[in-house]
């Protein structure tokens, strides 16, 4: 089996599952209970004076 064919088969079968799991992980990381404070601090970075 050629490398391209093997990689294409993997991407077609497990690539979508992997990307979906990463997407759900990012959403859960963003919406976790302690994220509100960190997001508020990050939003104020451009407004801070040096």
N, C-alpha and C positions, 0 to 999 in steps of 0.2 A: 504494500500500500504506500503510495506516495505521501510525502509529508503534508503537502497541501490538502490532499483528500482527507487525511487523518485529522488535521486541524479544522477543516471545514465540517467534518462530521461531529467533532467535539463541540464546536461553536453552535451548530444547529441543535444539538441535544442538550448539553449542559451549560452552554454560554448564557442562554436566556434565564435559566434557573439561577445561575450565579449572579447575574445582573439584578434580578428581582430580589434576591436575598440582600445584596448590597443596598439597593434602594430602600427596602424596609428597614434595614439597619440605620441608614442615615435619617430616615423619618423618626424612628424611635429615639435616636440620639438627640435629635433636635427638639423633640417634644417631651423629653424626660423632665421630671419635676425641678431639678436644679438648673435647668437651662435658661430660665427667664432672667436670672441675675447676670449670667455670663453674656447673654444676648444684649441686655441693656447696657452693660459696660462696653461691649464691642461697638454698639451703635454710637457711643459718645466719643470714640477715638478721634474722628475727624474734627471734632469741636474743641478738643483739649488744646490749651496753650502750652508751648514748651518752656 
